[in-house]
Amino acid sequence: MDTVMQDTPLKSNPLNIVNGFRYVPGDHYLENVTFKQLKDFKHFYAQQVAEDPYAPGVRDRAMIKLVFNPYSLKLSVSNTQNYFQSYGANETDGGKVRVFPPLSESIVDDPLFLTVLRKDAELMREYCNRMGKDELNLSIHLIRYKSIEGGASYSSPVWLHLDDEPLVFIHLINLTENALGADNVISEMDNKPKHVLRLTNPLDTLVVDTMKKHAVTPLGSMGGVAYRDVMLVNLEAEVQQKK
Ligand SMILES: [Fe+2]
């Protein structure tokens, strides 16, 4: 059974965890978070992100891979820190292993991060129950989109897509008030946009599985430099476990 799982990308056999997408207001995550913890995390975030070597001038980012048991909440740093997406999931950067600026291992002790992860673990357990797993490979991405007035920052992949990951949590950390665009778009497999929503407040979250496609529109600025800071908690698929 294990062999079949490894050879078959989950996308061809999608798991319905949130019926394509779920919007979760930041309040849900902020319940047990103090103002200081959020402030400290924003500070940590700004220290960690560095220029994305695959999108210089457009994005800053940092990444760490973790091994997580959503039942016991046991968390450790993974032995491999490379990030792989299949070409099918990302025509821009798929099919190659990307190495991102490293995210400090100290994130595993950050109170805000642990609170967020404990909440995300609820849906991860649903995934594990159905897959008969108890340990997950996670990749945690801090991605800062930045744009000057008249410029643009954009996501990779740039438009509607399905990820390799069976479950992705997109947590907003900060969106500056001068931001233009940066709206999340959801479609069925026909690529026709069906829902548009926007992560505006800290920890507003979009959870996506592979039942529907998603995208985020490019970020522009109404004046000065605009930023959109997100933290992705990605549950990795077998196809992504390349050394
Ligand atoms: Fe995605």
Residues whose N, C-alpha, C, O or C-beta is under 5 A from the ligand:
A	BS01	LIG	D163
